[in-house]
Amino acid sequence: MRHITQYMGILLVVLGLAACDQKKDDPQTQQENQSASQSQHQNISLLEGKLTFSLPQGMSDQTGKLGTESNNMHVYANNSGQQAVIVIIGDETALTLPQLSQKLQDQQRNRDPQLQVVADKSITLGHTPGQQLDSVVSTNNHSNWSTVVLAKLNNQLITLQISLPADNQSQSQSIASQIVQSIVIH
């Protein structure tokens, strides 16, 4: 539970940074960036290859700025900080994935009473069961698409948080879905 609280704190930092950077690129630059990011992905491997996933081009490892490998948190973000993926390798837990997802929803709802839960469903990551929570989170009058993936590896909780601007919700949902589909836990 301590790691979920820590995760929520980091999520708020990332959302705050994204909310502060309201810089809009011109439409041509946005279109070029979207085309490039859709065609190229970078593969990430953690836990000695037991957790792998792909990120869109343009996201880089920001772990040293917002987290450390020693506390089992890895942060990937684009230059503006508006797109972020946070991976937390937590402690062992006896709670089920649906129970953890419900606790996470309750915590988010306490911070954002207007939280919009889009989906809370069971998924499979390779051969490992997982839980996916999709929602729209509001911070400082700015909305972000949030996809949280919960899974266990030897009873150790793995949390992967994807945060994207909700300005174009269908595009953010598509990017998050591509990342989720690439996750494999061995």
OpenMM code with the backbone's topology and positions (N, CA, C; nanometers):
from openmm import Vec3, app, unit

residues = "MET ARG HIS ILE THR GLN TYR MET GLY ILE LEU LEU VAL VAL LEU GLY LEU ALA ALA CYS ASP GLN LYS LYS ASP ASP PRO GLN THR GLN GLN GLU ASN GLN SER ALA SER GLN SER GLN HIS GLN ASN ILE SER LEU LEU GLU GLY LYS LEU THR PHE SER LEU PRO GLN GLY MET SER ASP GLN THR GLY LYS LEU GLY THR GLU SER ASN ASN MET HIS VAL TYR ALA ASN ASN SER GLY GLN GLN ALA VAL ILE VAL ILE ILE GLY ASP GLU THR ALA LEU THR LEU PRO GLN LEU SER GLN LYS LEU GLN ASP GLN GLN ARG ASN ARG ASP PRO GLN LEU GLN VAL VAL ALA ASP LYS SER ILE THR LEU GLY HIS THR PRO GLY GLN GLN LEU ASP SER VAL VAL SER THR ASN ASN HIS SER ASN TRP SER THR VAL VAL LEU ALA LYS LEU ASN ASN GLN LEU ILE THR LEU GLN ILE SER LEU PRO ALA ASP ASN GLN SER GLN SER GLN SER ILE ALA SER GLN ILE VAL GLN SER ILE VAL ILE HIS".split()
positions = [
    Vec3(0.0814, -0.1179, 0.0000),
    Vec3(0.0000, 0.0000, 0.0000),
    Vec3(0.0868, 0.1257, 0.0000),
    Vec3(0.2007, 0.1167, 0.0658),
    Vec3(0.2927, 0.2304, 0.0693),
    Vec3(0.3364, 0.2675, -0.0720),
    Vec3(0.3560, 0.1674, -0.1574),
    Vec3(0.4008, 0.1967, -0.2933),
    Vec3(0.2895, 0.2571, -0.3774),
    Vec3(0.1658, 0.2189, -0.3513),
    Vec3(0.0560, 0.2798, -0.4255),
    Vec3(0.0468, 0.4268, -0.3886),
    Vec3(0.0636, 0.4591, -0.2613),
    Vec3(0.0620, 0.5985, -0.2179),
    Vec3(0.1779, 0.6748, -0.2818),
    Vec3(0.2949, 0.6134, -0.2850),
    Vec3(0.4118, 0.6750, -0.3476),
    Vec3(0.3840, 0.6960, -0.4965),
    Vec3(0.3244, 0.5971, -0.5585),
    Vec3(0.2910, 0.6038, -0.7001),
    Vec3(0.1966, 0.7208, -0.7269),
    Vec3(0.0952, 0.7366, -0.6406),
    Vec3(0.0003, 0.8448, -0.6592),
    Vec3(0.0700, 0.9805, -0.6458),
    Vec3(0.1655, 0.9914, -0.5538),
    Vec3(0.2407, 1.1151, -0.5390),
    Vec3(0.3198, 1.1480, -0.6643),
    Vec3(0.3865, 1.0493, -0.7200),
    Vec3(0.4630, 1.0695, -0.8436),
    Vec3(0.3690, 1.1046, -0.9579),
    Vec3(0.2530, 1.0372, -0.9642),
    Vec3(0.1563, 1.0677, -1.0685),
    Vec3(0.1149, 1.2141, -1.0602),
    Vec3(0.0903, 1.2645, -0.9398),
    Vec3(0.0516, 1.4042, -0.9246),
    Vec3(0.1629, 1.4984, -0.9679),
    Vec3(0.2882, 1.4623, -0.9407),
    Vec3(0.4018, 1.5438, -0.9856),
    Vec3(0.4048, 1.5490, -1.1379),
    Vec3(0.3893, 1.4327, -1.2014),
    Vec3(0.3924, 1.4265, -1.3480),
    Vec3(0.2754, 1.5052, -1.4061),
    Vec3(0.1552, 1.4877, -1.3492),
    Vec3(0.0395, 1.5614, -1.3987),
    Vec3(0.0584, 1.7114, -1.3784),
    Vec3(0.1181, 1.7495, -1.2660),
    Vec3(0.1450, 1.8909, -1.2407),
    Vec3(0.2410, 1.9490, -1.3414),
    Vec3(0.3466, 1.8740, -1.3733),
    Vec3(0.4419, 1.9204, -1.4740),
    Vec3(0.3748, 1.9329, -1.6097),
    Vec3(0.2892, 1.8358, -1.6430),
    Vec3(0.2187, 1.8404, -1.7707),
    Vec3(0.1234, 1.9589, -1.7755),
    Vec3(0.0560, 1.9864, -1.6646),
    Vec3(-0.0390, 2.0976, -1.6592),
    Vec3(0.0326, 2.2319, -1.6727),
    Vec3(0.1539, 2.2418, -1.6195),
    Vec3(0.2296, 2.3663, -1.6272),
    Vec3(0.2781, 2.3946, -1.7682),
    Vec3(0.3003, 2.2906, -1.8460),
    Vec3(0.3520, 2.3073, -1.9812),
    Vec3(0.2363, 2.3051, -2.0801),
    Vec3(0.1744, 2.4184, -2.0983),
    Vec3(0.0597, 2.4277, -2.1880),
    Vec3(0.1025, 2.4711, -2.3283),
    Vec3(0.2318, 2.4622, -2.3576),
    Vec3(0.2835, 2.5016, -2.4876),
    Vec3(0.2195, 2.4160, -2.5966),
    Vec3(0.1702, 2.4782, -2.6991),
    Vec3(0.1072, 2.4068, -2.8103),
    Vec3(0.2027, 2.4115, -2.9291),
    Vec3(0.2296, 2.2946, -2.9877),
    Vec3(0.3087, 2.2900, -3.1087),
    Vec3(0.2199, 2.3296, -3.2264),
    Vec3(0.2835, 2.3768, -3.3340),
    Vec3(0.2012, 2.4062, -3.4490),
    Vec3(0.1496, 2.2743, -3.5081),
    Vec3(0.0346, 2.2770, -3.5790),
    Vec3(-0.0283, 2.1539, -3.6269),
    Vec3(0.0619, 2.0674, -3.7145),
    Vec3(0.1451, 2.1304, -3.7978),
    Vec3(0.2324, 2.0528, -3.8844),
    Vec3(0.3351, 1.9755, -3.8019),
    Vec3(0.3940, 2.0387, -3.7006),
    Vec3(0.4902, 1.9711, -3.6136),
    Vec3(0.4229, 1.8585, -3.5379),
    Vec3(0.2994, 1.8812, -3.4881),
    Vec3(0.2269, 1.7764, -3.4175),
    Vec3(0.2032, 1.6577, -3.5090),
    Vec3(0.1619, 1.6850, -3.6335),
    Vec3(0.1333, 1.5771, -3.7265),
    Vec3(0.2608, 1.4987, -3.7596),
    Vec3(0.3730, 1.5686, -3.7784),
    Vec3(0.4992, 1.5011, -3.8061),
    Vec3(0.5417, 1.4160, -3.6867),
    Vec3(0.5283, 1.4709, -3.5647),
    Vec3(0.5642, 1.3957, -3.4449),
    Vec3(0.4769, 1.2729, -3.4279),
    Vec3(0.3462, 1.2862, -3.4563),
    Vec3(0.2558, 1.1729, -3.4424),
    Vec3(0.2902, 1.0648, -3.5435),
    Vec3(0.3193, 1.1035, -3.6677),
    Vec3(0.3545, 1.0048, -3.7696),
    Vec3(0.4820, 0.9311, -3.7320),
    Vec3(0.5815, 1.0055, -3.6844),
    Vec3(0.7078, 0.9431, -3.6457),
    Vec3(0.6890, 0.8506, -3.5271),
    Vec3(0.6097, 0.8935, -3.4286),
    Vec3(0.5947, 0.8112, -3.3087),
    Vec3(0.5120, 0.6870, -3.3364),
    Vec3(0.4213, 0.6930, -3.4347),
    Vec3(0.3412, 0.5752, -3.4651),
    Vec3(0.4227, 0.4703, -3.5397),
    Vec3(0.5260, 0.5131, -3.6116),
    Vec3(0.6010, 0.4175, -3.6921),
    Vec3(0.7228, 0.3605, -3.6194),
    Vec3(0.7679, 0.4255, -3.5126),
    Vec3(0.8868, 0.3795, -3.4436),
    Vec3(0.8576, 0.3618, -3.2954),
    Vec3(0.9082, 0.2538, -3.2405),
    Vec3(0.8913, 0.2274, -3.0978),
    Vec3(1.0261, 0.1887, -3.0401),
    Vec3(1.0414, 0.2095, -2.9100),
    Vec3(1.1625, 0.1660, -2.8429),
    Vec3(1.1241, 0.0593, -2.7409),
    Vec3(1.2020, -0.0455, -2.7346),
    Vec3(1.1747, -0.1562, -2.6439),
    Vec3(1.2441, -0.1332, -2.5107),
    Vec3(1.1692, -0.1590, -2.4021),
    Vec3(1.2191, -0.1432, -2.2665),
    Vec3(1.2184, -0.2810, -2.2015),
    Vec3(1.3238, -0.3118, -2.1275),
    Vec3(1.3338, -0.4391, -2.0564),
    Vec3(1.3775, -0.4113, -1.9125),
    Vec3(1.2955, -0.4575, -1.8163),
    Vec3(1.3257, -0.4393, -1.6749),
    Vec3(1.3236, -0.5752, -1.6050),
    Vec3(1.3737, -0.5785, -1.4842),
    Vec3(1.3773, -0.7011, -1.4030),
    Vec3(1.4465, -0.8154, -1.4770),
    Vec3(1.5611, -0.7826, -1.5319),
    Vec3(1.6422, -0.8804, -1.6051),
    Vec3(1.5623, -0.9498, -1.7145),
    Vec3(1.4798, -0.8718, -1.7847),
    Vec3(1.4031, -0.9237, -1.8976),
    Vec3(1.2696, -0.9866, -1.8605),
    Vec3(1.2330, -0.9856, -1.7335),
    Vec3(1.1049, -1.0445, -1.6921),
    Vec3(0.9867, -0.9538, -1.7239),
    Vec3(1.0123, -0.8238, -1.7425),
    Vec3(0.9099, -0.7269, -1.7802),
    Vec3(0.9600, -0.6520, -1.9027),
    Vec3(0.8851, -0.6616, -2.0118),
    Vec3(0.9216, -0.5900, -2.1335),
    Vec3(0.7987, -0.5169, -2.1879),
    Vec3(0.8247, -0.4047, -2.2526),
    Vec3(0.7182, -0.3293, -2.3193),
    Vec3(0.7810, -0.2328, -2.4173),
    Vec3(0.6990, -0.1751, -2.5041),
    Vec3(0.7466, -0.0795, -2.6039),
    Vec3(0.6860, 0.0572, -2.5769),
    Vec3(0.7671, 0.1593, -2.5996),
    Vec3(0.7224, 0.2974, -2.5839),
    Vec3(0.7269, 0.3677, -2.7187),
    Vec3(0.6386, 0.4665, -2.7375),
    Vec3(0.6472, 0.5459, -2.8600),
    Vec3(0.7788, 0.6218, -2.8649),
    Vec3(0.8279, 0.6463, -2.9847),
    Vec3(0.9495, 0.7254, -3.0022),
    Vec3(0.9265, 0.8625, -2.9414),
    Vec3(1.0276, 0.9203, -2.8824),
    Vec3(1.0158, 1.0523, -2.8215),
    Vec3(1.0099, 1.0461, -2.6705),
    Vec3(0.9834, 0.9275, -2.6157),
    Vec3(0.9846, 0.9126, -2.4711),
    Vec3(1.1215, 0.8592, -2.4325),
    Vec3(1.1791, 0.9176, -2.3276),
    Vec3(1.3115, 0.8731, -2.2852),
    Vec3(1.3116, 0.8469, -2.1356),
    Vec3(1.4147, 0.7810, -2.0902),
    Vec3(1.4275, 0.7451, -1.9494),
    Vec3(1.4538, 0.8715, -1.8676),
    Vec3(1.3630, 0.9025, -1.7769),
    Vec3(1.3739, 1.0190, -1.6889),
    Vec3(1.3887, 0.9745, -1.5433),
    Vec3(1.4296, 0.8503, -1.5228),
    Vec3(1.4343, 0.7918, -1.3895),
    Vec3(1.5172, 0.8757, -1.2927),
    Vec3(1.6276, 0.9297, -1.3357),
    Vec3(1.7125, 1.0079, -1.2468),
    Vec3(1.6496, 1.1380, -1.2009),
    Vec3(1.5510, 1.1892, -1.2746),
    Vec3(1.4878, 1.3170, -1.2391),
    Vec3(1.3723, 1.2997, -1.1412),
    Vec3(1.2935, 1.1927, -1.1560),
    Vec3(1.1729, 1.1765, -1.0738),
    Vec3(1.1730, 1.0513, -0.9879),
    Vec3(1.2649, 0.9643, -1.0077),
    Vec3(1.2695, 0.8413, -0.9291),
    Vec3(1.4086, 0.7830, -0.9392),
    Vec3(1.4291, 0.6718, -0.8751),
    Vec3(1.5585, 0.6055, -0.8851),
    Vec3(1.5366, 0.4569, -0.9002),
    Vec3(1.6310, 0.3923, -0.9633),
    Vec3(1.6225, 0.2483, -0.9763),
    Vec3(1.6313, 0.1813, -0.8400),
    Vec3(1.6982, 0.2461, -0.7451),
    Vec3(1.7127, 0.1853, -0.6133),
    Vec3(1.5792, 0.1772, -0.5394),
    Vec3(1.4852, 0.2674, -0.5692),
    Vec3(1.3531, 0.2555, -0.5070),
    Vec3(1.2545, 0.1848, -0.6002),
    Vec3(1.3076, 0.1174, -0.7009),
    Vec3(1.2292, 0.0358, -0.7929),
    Vec3(1.1240, 0.1152, -0.8684),
    Vec3(1.1552, 0.2399, -0.9035),
    Vec3(1.0663, 0.3210, -0.9847),
    Vec3(1.1415, 0.3663, -1.1090),
    Vec3(1.0780, 0.3487, -1.2225),
    Vec3(1.1363, 0.3891, -1.3500),
    Vec3(1.0384, 0.4850, -1.4163),
    Vec3(1.0887, 0.5980, -1.4665),
    Vec3(1.0045, 0.7002, -1.5265),
    Vec3(1.0521, 0.7256, -1.6690),
    Vec3(0.9579, 0.7237, -1.7619),
    Vec3(0.9847, 0.7534, -1.9020),
    Vec3(0.8891, 0.8653, -1.9424),
    Vec3(0.9407, 0.9681, -2.0121),
    Vec3(0.8552, 1.0804, -2.0499),
    Vec3(0.9080, 1.1451, -2.1768),
    Vec3(0.8186, 1.2230, -2.2414),
    Vec3(0.8647, 1.3000, -2.3557),
    Vec3(0.9249, 1.4311, -2.3034),
    Vec3(0.9785, 1.5121, -2.3928),
    Vec3(1.0489, 1.6344, -2.3513),
    Vec3(0.9606, 1.7319, -2.2751),
    Vec3(0.8323, 1.7406, -2.3106),
    Vec3(0.7433, 1.8359, -2.2437),
    Vec3(0.6887, 1.7813, -2.1121),
    Vec3(0.7022, 1.6505, -2.0892),
    Vec3(0.6489, 1.5891, -1.9685),
    Vec3(0.5000, 1.5599, -1.9766),
    Vec3(0.4382, 1.5869, -2.0921),
    Vec3(0.2951, 1.5637, -2.1062),
    Vec3(0.2630, 1.4165, -2.1272),
    Vec3(0.3561, 1.3405, -2.1775),
    Vec3(0.3381, 1.1964, -2.1941),
    Vec3(0.4362, 1.1287, -2.0998),
    Vec3(0.3855, 1.0405, -2.0154),
    Vec3(0.4739, 0.9753, -1.9190),
    Vec3(0.4289, 0.8318, -1.8934),
    Vec3(0.5267, 0.7469, -1.8666),
    Vec3(0.5029, 0.6094, -1.8233),
    Vec3(0.5870, 0.5889, -1.6981),
    Vec3(0.5207, 0.5493, -1.5907),
    Vec3(0.5889, 0.5250, -1.4634),
    Vec3(0.5728, 0.3780, -1.4300),
    Vec3(0.6836, 0.3123, -1.4016),
    Vec3(0.6810, 0.1705, -1.3638),
    Vec3(0.7306, 0.1603, -1.2207),
    Vec3(0.6507, 0.0972, -1.1350),
    Vec3(0.6894, 0.0764, -0.9958),
    Vec3(0.6889, -0.0730, -0.9674),
    Vec3(0.8015, -0.1229, -0.9205),
    Vec3(0.8125, -0.2619, -0.8764),
    Vec3(0.7916, -0.2589, -0.7261),
    Vec3(0.6753, -0.3044, -0.6817),
    Vec3(0.6376, -0.2921, -0.5419),
    Vec3(0.6717, -0.4141, -0.4593),
    Vec3(0.6225, -0.4099, -0.3368),
    Vec3(0.6419, -0.5198, -0.2426),
    Vec3(0.5434, -0.6315, -0.2718),
    Vec3(0.5613, -0.7425, -0.2037),
    Vec3(0.4664, -0.8519, -0.2141),
    Vec3(0.3340, -0.8084, -0.1539),
    Vec3(0.2249, -0.8589, -0.2095),
    Vec3(0.0930, -0.8267, -0.1583),
    Vec3(0.0020, -0.9480, -0.1717),
    Vec3(-0.0847, -0.9639, -0.0745),
    Vec3(-0.1812, -1.0731, -0.0773),
    Vec3(-0.3121, -1.0299, -0.1417),
    Vec3(-0.3298, -0.8994, -0.1650),
    Vec3(-0.4524, -0.8503, -0.2259),
    Vec3(-0.4614, -0.8957, -0.3715),
    Vec3(-0.5841, -0.9171, -0.4184),
    Vec3(-0.6039, -0.9543, -0.5580),
    Vec3(-0.5906, -0.8298, -0.6453),
    Vec3(-0.5711, -0.8486, -0.7746),
    Vec3(-0.5587, -0.7350, -0.8655),
    Vec3(-0.6871, -0.6505, -0.8683),
    Vec3(-0.8080, -0.7113, -0.8721),
    Vec3(-0.9287, -0.6279, -0.8654),
    Vec3(-0.9386, -0.5481, -0.7346),
    Vec3(-0.8956, -0.6048, -0.6235),
    Vec3(-0.8965, -0.5309, -0.4966),
    Vec3(-0.8004, -0.4125, -0.5031),
    Vec3(-0.6831, -0.4342, -0.5588),
    Vec3(-0.5849, -0.3259, -0.5726),
    Vec3(-0.6377, -0.2163, -0.6654),
    Vec3(-0.7030, -0.2576, -0.7726),
    Vec3(-0.7596, -0.1611, -0.8664),
    Vec3(-0.8674, -0.0764, -0.7982),
    Vec3(-0.9504, -0.1393, -0.7171),
    Vec3(-1.0550, -0.0657, -0.6455),
    Vec3(-0.9938, 0.0338, -0.5463),
    Vec3(-0.8893, -0.0088, -0.4758),
    Vec3(-0.8214, 0.0828, -0.3821),
    Vec3(-0.7634, 0.2023, -0.4575),
    Vec3(-0.7053, 0.1750, -0.5736),
    Vec3(-0.6489, 0.2816, -0.6552),
    Vec3(-0.7582, 0.3788, -0.6999),
    Vec3(-0.8724, 0.3254, -0.7439),
    Vec3(-0.9854, 0.4115, -0.7822),
    Vec3(-1.0291, 0.4986, -0.6654),
    Vec3(-1.0401, 0.4388, -0.5467),
    Vec3(-1.0816, 0.5139, -0.4286),
    Vec3(-0.9840, 0.6274, -0.3985),
    Vec3(-0.8529, 0.5989, -0.4089),
    Vec3(-0.7520, 0.7026, -0.3844),
    Vec3(-0.7614, 0.8140, -0.4882),
    Vec3(-0.7786, 0.7752, -0.6149),
    Vec3(-0.7902, 0.8763, -0.7204),
    Vec3(-0.9160, 0.9608, -0.7003),
    Vec3(-1.0257, 0.8968, -0.6618),
    Vec3(-1.1517, 0.9687, -0.6420),
    Vec3(-1.1413, 1.0670, -0.5247),
    Vec3(-1.0612, 1.0317, -0.4225),
    Vec3(-1.0391, 1.1241, -0.3110),
    Vec3(-0.9660, 1.2493, -0.3573),
    Vec3(-0.8754, 1.2349, -0.4522),
    Vec3(-0.7999, 1.3497, -0.5035),
    Vec3(-0.8765, 1.4238, -0.6125),
    Vec3(-0.9602, 1.3508, -0.6874),
    Vec3(-1.0332, 1.4075, -0.8001),
    Vec3(-1.1767, 1.3556, -0.7972),
    Vec3(-1.2685, 1.4291, -0.7307),
    Vec3(-1.4067, 1.3830, -0.7195),
    Vec3(-1.4757, 1.3661, -0.8549),
    Vec3(-1.4232, 1.4306, -0.9601),
    Vec3(-1.4830, 1.4191, -1.0935),
    Vec3(-1.4150, 1.3117, -1.1784),
    Vec3(-1.3421, 1.2210, -1.1144),
    Vec3(-1.2740, 1.1129, -1.1847),
    Vec3(-1.3732, 1.0384, -1.2743),
    Vec3(-1.3334, 1.0167, -1.3976),
    Vec3(-1.4153, 0.9410, -1.4918),
    Vec3(-1.3480, 0.8065, -1.5169),
    Vec3(-1.4032, 0.6999, -1.4612),
    Vec3(-1.3498, 0.5663, -1.4867),
    Vec3(-1.4083, 0.5180, -1.6186),
    Vec3(-1.3224, 0.4913, -1.7150),
    Vec3(-1.3654, 0.4469, -1.8465),
    Vec3(-1.3748, 0.2946, -1.8504),
    Vec3(-1.2773, 0.2265, -1.7894),
    Vec3(-1.2775, 0.0797, -1.7875),
    Vec3(-1.1938, 0.0294, -1.6710),
    Vec3(-1.2365, -0.0819, -1.6165),
    Vec3(-1.1608, -0.1542, -1.5139),
    Vec3(-1.1789, -0.3008, -1.5489),
    Vec3(-1.0754, -0.3602, -1.6104),
    Vec3(-1.0938, -0.4939, -1.6662),
    Vec3(-0.9712, -0.5811, -1.6466),
    Vec3(-0.9960, -0.7111, -1.6520),
    Vec3(-0.8875, -0.8094, -1.6469),
    Vec3(-0.8259, -0.8211, -1.7853),
    Vec3(-0.6921, -0.8329, -1.7887),
    Vec3(-0.6196, -0.8497, -1.9150),
    Vec3(-0.5143, -0.9573, -1.8964),
    Vec3(-0.4501, -0.9959, -2.0056),
    Vec3(-0.3396, -1.0915, -2.0005),
    Vec3(-0.2160, -1.0255, -2.0594),
    Vec3(-0.1045, -1.0340, -1.9861),
    Vec3(0.0232, -0.9750, -2.0275),
    Vec3(0.1190, -1.0903, -2.0553),
    Vec3(0.1257, -1.1342, -2.1798),
    Vec3(0.1981, -1.2568, -2.2092),
    Vec3(0.1124, -1.3712, -2.1575),
    Vec3(0.1605, -1.4408, -2.0563),
    Vec3(0.0820, -1.5465, -1.9919),
    Vec3(0.0438, -1.5078, -1.8493),
    Vec3(0.0665, -1.3836, -1.8119),
    Vec3(0.0430, -1.3376, -1.6752),
    Vec3(-0.0862, -1.2562, -1.6693),
    Vec3(-0.1744, -1.2864, -1.5729),
    Vec3(-0.2954, -1.2050, -1.5589),
    Vec3(-0.2620, -1.0650, -1.5093),
    Vec3(-0.3427, -0.9693, -1.5523),
    Vec3(-0.3248, -0.8317, -1.5101),
    Vec3(-0.4595, -0.7631, -1.4955),
    Vec3(-0.4575, -0.6416, -1.4479),
    Vec3(-0.5781, -0.5595, -1.4326),
    Vec3(-0.5481, -0.4245, -1.4947),
    Vec3(-0.6399, -0.3742, -1.5780),
    Vec3(-0.6208, -0.2458, -1.6449),
    Vec3(-0.7305, -0.1501, -1.6021),
    Vec3(-0.6894, -0.0322, -1.5550),
    Vec3(-0.7810, 0.0732, -1.5140),
    Vec3(-0.7582, 0.1943, -1.6035),
    Vec3(-0.8589, 0.2285, -1.6829),
    Vec3(-0.8529, 0.3459, -1.7697),
    Vec3(-0.9411, 0.4542, -1.7097),
    Vec3(-0.8896, 0.5762, -1.7016),
    Vec3(-0.9684, 0.6854, -1.6453),
    Vec3(-0.9209, 0.8190, -1.7008),
    Vec3(-1.0027, 0.9205, -1.6773),
    Vec3(-0.9655, 1.0580, -1.7092),
    Vec3(-0.9512, 1.1298, -1.5759),
    Vec3(-0.8317, 1.1813, -1.5514),
    Vec3(-0.7976, 1.2465, -1.4251),
    Vec3(-0.7847, 1.3962, -1.4494),
    Vec3(-0.8432, 1.4772, -1.3624),
    Vec3(-0.8346, 1.6228, -1.3758),
    Vec3(-0.7441, 1.6802, -1.2670),
    Vec3(-0.6495, 1.7656, -1.3085),
    Vec3(-0.5600, 1.8344, -1.2164),
    Vec3(-0.5401, 1.9761, -1.2679),
    Vec3(-0.5610, 2.0740, -1.1824),
    Vec3(-0.5400, 2.2149, -1.2199),
    Vec3(-0.6123, 2.2512, -1.3493),
    Vec3(-0.7390, 2.2138, -1.3605),
    Vec3(-0.8210, 2.2414, -1.4790),
    Vec3(-0.7622, 2.1822, -1.6066),
    Vec3(-0.6870, 2.0765, -1.5935),
    Vec3(-0.6280, 2.0079, -1.7084),
    Vec3(-0.6585, 1.8599, -1.6948),
    Vec3(-0.7044, 1.7968, -1.8013),
    Vec3(-0.7407, 1.6549, -1.7957),
    Vec3(-0.6339, 1.5693, -1.8621),
    Vec3(-0.6070, 1.4549, -1.7995),
    Vec3(-0.5128, 1.3582, -1.8535),
    Vec3(-0.5788, 1.2219, -1.8638),
    Vec3(-0.5438, 1.1513, -1.9710),
    Vec3(-0.5838, 1.0126, -1.9866),
    Vec3(-0.4886, 0.9302, -1.9005),
    Vec3(-0.5426, 0.8407, -1.8228),
    Vec3(-0.4602, 0.7579, -1.7351),
    Vec3(-0.4951, 0.6114, -1.7563),
    Vec3(-0.3951, 0.5326, -1.7877),
    Vec3(-0.4105, 0.3872, -1.7929),
    Vec3(-0.3140, 0.3300, -1.6916),
    Vec3(-0.3680, 0.2536, -1.5970),
    Vec3(-0.2857, 0.1879, -1.4961),
    Vec3(-0.2976, 0.0378, -1.5185),
    Vec3(-0.1833, -0.0289, -1.5274),
    Vec3(-0.1800, -0.1740, -1.5417),
    Vec3(-0.1174, -0.2310, -1.4149),
    Vec3(-0.1896, -0.3222, -1.3523),
    Vec3(-0.1419, -0.3892, -1.2318),
    Vec3(-0.1194, -0.5363, -1.2640),
    Vec3(-0.0098, -0.5917, -1.2152),
    Vec3(0.0196, -0.7339, -1.2333),
    Vec3(0.1089, -0.7791, -1.1190),
    Vec3(0.1195, -0.9097, -1.1047),
    Vec3(0.2072, -0.9653, -1.0019),
    Vec3(0.3095, -1.0571, -1.0674),
    Vec3(0.4300, -1.0483, -1.0146),
    Vec3(0.5378, -1.1381, -1.0548),
    Vec3(0.5922, -1.1966, -0.9257),
    Vec3(0.5662, -1.3248, -0.9031),
    Vec3(0.6024, -1.3903, -0.7764),
    Vec3(0.5431, -1.3155, -0.6573),
    Vec3(0.4162, -1.2782, -0.6668),
    Vec3(0.3429, -1.2042, -0.5638),
    Vec3(0.3908, -1.0613, -0.5447),
    Vec3(0.4905, -1.0177, -0.6199),
    Vec3(0.5403, -0.8811, -0.6131),
    Vec3(0.4560, -0.7949, -0.7074),
    Vec3(0.4016, -0.6847, -0.6569),
    Vec3(0.3148, -0.5982, -0.7357),
    Vec3(0.3953, -0.5160, -0.8357),
    Vec3(0.3521, -0.5191, -0.9609),
    Vec3(0.4105, -0.4366, -1.0658),
    Vec3(0.3010, -0.3409, -1.1121),
    Vec3(0.3298, -0.2114, -1.1074),
    Vec3(0.2346, -0.1085, -1.1486),
    Vec3(0.2958, -0.0305, -1.2634),
    Vec3(0.2208, -0.0186, -1.3710),
    Vec3(0.2650, 0.0587, -1.4863),
    Vec3(0.1586, 0.1647, -1.5123),
    Vec3(0.1946, 0.2917, -1.4962),
    Vec3(0.1025, 0.4052, -1.5131),
    Vec3(0.1364, 0.4784, -1.6416),
    Vec3(0.0378, 0.4917, -1.7296),
    Vec3(0.0546, 0.5661, -1.8544),
    Vec3(-0.0296, 0.6924, -1.8429),
    Vec3(0.0325, 0.8087, -1.8579),
    Vec3(-0.0382, 0.9364, -1.8463),
    Vec3(-0.0167, 1.0159, -1.9747),
    Vec3(-0.1279, 1.0529, -2.0380),
    Vec3(-0.1237, 1.1257, -2.1644),
    Vec3(-0.2257, 1.2391, -2.1593),
    Vec3(-0.2039, 1.3480, -2.2350),
    Vec3(-0.3027, 1.4558, -2.2369),
    Vec3(-0.4363, 1.4034, -2.2886),
    Vec3(-0.5468, 1.4516, -2.2313),
    Vec3(-0.6802, 1.4057, -2.2728),
    Vec3(-0.7436, 1.5006, -2.3741),
    Vec3(-0.6634, 1.5924, -2.4301),
    Vec3(-0.7173, 1.6842, -2.5310),
    Vec3(-0.7781, 1.6071, -2.6476),
    Vec3(-0.7072, 1.5051, -2.6936),
    Vec3(-0.7568, 1.4162, -2.7985),
    Vec3(-0.7665, 1.2777, -2.7349),
    Vec3(-0.8795, 1.2513, -2.6705),
    Vec3(-0.8938, 1.1309, -2.5901),
    Vec3(-0.8783, 1.0040, -2.6723),
    Vec3(-0.9306, 0.9997, -2.7943),
    Vec3(-0.9197, 0.8781, -2.8747),
    Vec3(-0.7742, 0.8497, -2.9121),
    Vec3(-0.6962, 0.9542, -2.9402),
    Vec3(-0.5551, 0.9346, -2.9733),
    Vec3(-0.4781, 0.8874, -2.8496),
    Vec3(-0.5046, 0.9493, -2.7347),
    Vec3(-0.4378, 0.9084, -2.6110),
    Vec3(-0.4731, 0.7648, -2.5758),
    Vec3(-0.5989, 0.7298, -2.5929),
    Vec3(-0.6440, 0.5937, -2.5656),
    Vec3(-0.5735, 0.4952, -2.6578),
    Vec3(-0.5555, 0.5329, -2.7835),
    Vec3(-0.4880, 0.4467, -2.8805),
    Vec3(-0.3405, 0.4265, -2.8445),
    Vec3(-0.2715, 0.5345, -2.8069),
    Vec3(-0.1309, 0.5245, -2.7680),
    Vec3(-0.1167, 0.4359, -2.6444),
    Vec3(-0.2023, 0.4587, -2.5446),
    Vec3(-0.1981, 0.3779, -2.4223),
    Vec3(-0.2252, 0.2312, -2.4543),
    Vec3(-0.3194, 0.2062, -2.5426),
    Vec3(-0.3527, 0.0686, -2.5795),
    Vec3(-0.2343, -0.0011, -2.6472),
    Vec3(-0.1622, 0.0716, -2.7315),
    Vec3(-0.0439, 0.0143, -2.7975),
    Vec3(0.0625, -0.0242, -2.6938),
    Vec3(0.0818, 0.0621, -2.5953),
    Vec3(0.1808, 0.0323, -2.4905),
    Vec3(0.1359, -0.0906, -2.4115),
    Vec3(0.0085, -0.0939, -2.3711),
    Vec3(-0.0435, -0.2059, -2.2922),
    Vec3(-0.0310, -0.3361, -2.3698),
    Vec3(-0.0642, -0.3347, -2.4978),
    Vec3(-0.0561, -0.4559, -2.5791),
    Vec3(0.0858, -0.5084, -2.5923),
    Vec3(0.1846, -0.4195, -2.5744),
    Vec3(0.3243, -0.4620, -2.5873),
    Vec3(0.3825, -0.5193, -2.4573),
    Vec3(0.3100, -0.5058, -2.3457),
    Vec3(0.3623, -0.5507, -2.2159),
    Vec3(0.3637, -0.7026, -2.2082),
    Vec3(0.4781, -0.7565, -2.1704),
    Vec3(0.4910, -0.8999, -2.1477),
    Vec3(0.5621, -0.9198, -2.0161),
    Vec3(0.5036, -1.0040, -1.9299),
    Vec3(0.5657, -1.0399, -1.8032),
    Vec3(0.5948, -1.1880, -1.8091),
    Vec3(0.7216, -1.2240, -1.7905),
    Vec3(0.7648, -1.3647, -1.7998),
    Vec3(0.7749, -1.4273, -1.6615),
] * unit.nanometer
topology = app.Topology()
chain = topology.addChain("A")
for resn in residues:
    res = topology.addResidue(resn, chain)
    for name in ("N", "CA", "C"):
        topology.addAtom(name, app.Element.getBySymbol(name[0]), res)
